[in-house]
Structure formats: C-alpha cells, structure tokens
Amino acid sequence: MTRGRDEYIHGTAPDEQRRLSRLNELINRQSLERLRITRGERVLDVGCGMGQLTRAIAAAGGVVTGVERSAEQIAEGVRQAGSAASAAEIRQGDAMALPLRDDEWGTFDVVHTRFLLEHLPQPQRVVDAMVRAARPGGRVVLEDDDHDLLRLYPAVPAFEEIWRAYMRSYQAGGRDPRIGRRLPELLARAGANPVRCDWPFFGACQGGEDWDIIVDNCRAIVTGAREAIRACGISEEAFDTGLCDYDAWRVQRGAAFWYCTFWAEGVKPAAARD
C-alpha cells in the first residue's frame, strides 16, 4: 500500500508481506465481486501494495495500472506473481502525487484504493486526486477500515485494551482509525456523487474454514505494531497478558470474530472538468 515509511504502522518486513498475502487470498473475491469490472475497463489501483488484487482485476478483464510507493512491496509482488507479474503495470510512486502523465488524468473508468486512507494524515488529498484521475462518469471506489467495529465473543477484555491502544496509535500520528464510516463524505468533498456503500464481512466462528487465517491476521497486526501500541499506554505485562488471553479465547468452542470493512463508491459527474 502506498504510504510513507513513517506513516504505515505495519512496515514491509517479510512477516508483514506474508500476512498481507494471506489476507489478499481471503478478501480479494469480495472486492472483485463489488468492483464489477467489465472487459477493457481502464482501472487505476492506488496504494496497491504487492499487487495481488491489481493483478486479479487484470485477470477479470481490466486494463490496470497500480501505484505503490514501496520498492520492497513491488519487488515481492513480482516475485510472488512469477509469470503473471506482467498482467498489470505497477508504477512506483506516491498516492499524494500520483505518477500519471498529463494525458492520463481524467481517463480511468475505475479508480480504486483499499486500506490506504486510514494510514494518511491527509486522506482527502488522495481522494481528490483519485476523482481527478477518473473520467467523467467513471467510478471511484474506496475500501477501508473502521477499527471500532471489532467484536470478539466471548469478550477478551485484556486484548480489547490492546486494540484500543492500537487505535490510539493511529490518532497519535494524526490518522483516523475510524475512517471507514467517512468514505462517502470524502467522495462528496472531492466532487464525486456517492452512489453505494457496503460492509464486506470479515469474520468467522471457531471451527469455520477461515477461522485460523482471520484470528492469525488480527494477532499479527497487533504484534507487528507492538512498539506503537506500547507507546500508547500498554505495559509489556499487559500486552503479553492480552495475547495470552487471545490465544486461549481462539480455541473455545462457540468463539466468534466479528468485523466488517467499509466500501463506498462514487461517480464522477459527467460534466466534470479537470
């Protein structure tokens, strides 16, 4: 995902790249279903990370350009994709200054970003640029998190303290851990007409086929952000206790992990001029 090194809390270490790869395997189907790509549509994928979804959009018929700041993420994506790496063009560049030629602005049928805006102090600037990149009548799609939605059942109070500190770590950097609920507003302020919102489900119950990958992903998020979380008021002992309680919770029959991501889609007015 495209973001500055001092902005992206999770980093680009191999463990994080493996987490993102597993996450993509689980959630890309829902994103593709909602994107409704038709063959030949020009798609700009902003903050595309290792490019798994970008290449999946290409496989669905899109002509796709991805933008990613991290050279490490791009290289790992190419390595993982192998012979499919050329299915989409991935450009190294910053979401705050999209690397588009003058003749490319205002030409994309679909402009998309996922799990990027929550990591930016000025997300509106990126959405403004995304709308500018879309053609008149084109779609702009934002997917992101509202971390307040996470519910574990039965409750795990010590882990919930960790999660609240994780959210505070966003706020300490001037970012919004609840940005998902604001996505239609960001589109409207950028001049697009919001037309659709949705909640792709990201949850499971103990014993379900997706249980391990979902609970592992959540655990990896907080362990990868341990330093930032500790800086927001969680002691070493409290952190370890929370993880221990989480690990005990995950093997309980009847345990459930409830979470949704946020989806908002807007249309650039047909009369828009860039």
Secondary structure, DSSP 8 states (H G I E B T S, - for coil): ----TTT-TT---HHHHHHHHHHHHHHHHHHHHHH---TT-EEEEES-TTSHHHHHHHHTT-EEEEEES-HHHHHHHHHHHGGGGGGSEEEE-BTTB----GGGTT-EEEEEEES-GGG-S-HHHHHHHHHHHEEEEEEEEEEE--GGG-EEES--HHHHHHHHHHHHHHHHTT--TTGGGGHHHHHHHTT-EEEEEE--B--EETTSTTHHHHHHHHHHHHHHTHHHHHTTT--HHHHHHHHHHHHHHTTSTT-EEE-B-EEEEEE--TT---
